[in-house]
Amino acid sequence: MVQNAMADVFGIPMSLGIVNTSLKFQRRNVLEFMTNAVSAARNHTPAPSILFATSDRKNI
């Protein structure tokens, strides 16, 4: 179910492992991201970005 929601949000099926690894690398909360992604899919709103925010890049 979560993978289907992620596919709906991003338009392509993404591996949860890739999402998990990317978010951990960015020191972002995985559960919070997944909750927001599923919520966005259900509410037909824009999905959260898995990409770095510009202001976050300087901290890595």
C-alpha positions in Angstrom: 0.0 0.0 0.0 2.8 2.5 0.9 4.6 1.7 -2.4 1.4 2.3 -4.3 1.0 5.7 -2.6 4.6 6.5 -3.4 4.0 5.6 -7.0 1.0 7.9 -7.1 2.9 10.7 -5.5 6.0 10.6 -7.7 4.4 9.1 -10.8 7.0 6.3 -10.9 7.5 3.3 -8.6 10.3 4.1 -6.2 12.1 1.6 -4.0 11.5 2.3 -0.4 15.2 1.5 0.2 16.2 4.3 -2.1 13.9 6.7 -0.3 15.1 5.6 3.1 18.8 5.9 2.1 18.4 9.3 0.6 16.5 10.7 3.5 18.9 9.3 6.1 21.8 10.7 4.1 20.1 14.1 4.4 19.4 13.5 8.1 15.7 13.8 7.5 13.0 11.9 9.4 11.9 8.9 7.2 8.6 8.3 9.0 7.7 12.0 8.7 8.5 12.0 5.0 6.5 8.9 4.3 3.5 10.2 6.3 3.6 13.4 4.4 3.9 11.6 1.0 0.9 9.3 1.7 -1.1 12.2 3.0 -0.4 14.2 -0.1 -1.4 11.3 -2.3 -4.7 10.9 -0.5 -5.4 14.6 -0.6 -4.3 15.2 -4.2 -1.8 17.8 -3.1 1.9 18.2 -4.1 4.2 15.6 -2.7 7.2 16.4 -0.5 10.5 16.6 -2.3 13.1 13.9 -1.7 15.7 16.3 -3.1 17.9 18.6 -0.9 16.5 21.9 0.0 18.9 24.6 -1.1 19.5 25.8 2.5 20.2 22.3 3.7 23.1 21.6 1.3 25.6 23.8 3.2 25.2 21.6 6.3 26.5 18.4 4.7 
